[in-house]
Amino acid sequence: MKELDYNENSKVLNQKDEVISFKCELQENLQMAMKDFVEKHPNWDQYRILQAAIAGFLMQKGFQNRDLTRLYVGNMFSMNFKD
C-alpha cells in the first residue's frame, strides 16, 4: 500500500461533496493492517477504509444523519447514491 496521500478519491465523492484533507499519524501496526487488507481486497483503498470507519464510529455513537448513512453504506457495499 502506498503512503497516505491527500488527493480526493473520485470513486467515492460526487461533485456536491466537500473534501477536507487532514493529516494524522497512524501506528505502524494499524498501517500494516490496512496495507494487508487493501492487498487482499483491491476494491478497497485507504480512503474508503477511513471513511467507512469514521462514519461507522459516528453512527455507533448515535449520530444520525442521512448523508452519513449514505456514505457508510456506499463505502461498505461499493454503492454510489445519487440525489
Secondary structure, DSSP 4 states (H G I P E B T S, - for coil): -PPP--S--TTT--TT-----------HHHHHHHHHHHHH-TT--HHHHHHHHHHHHHHHTT---HHHHHHHHHHHHT-----
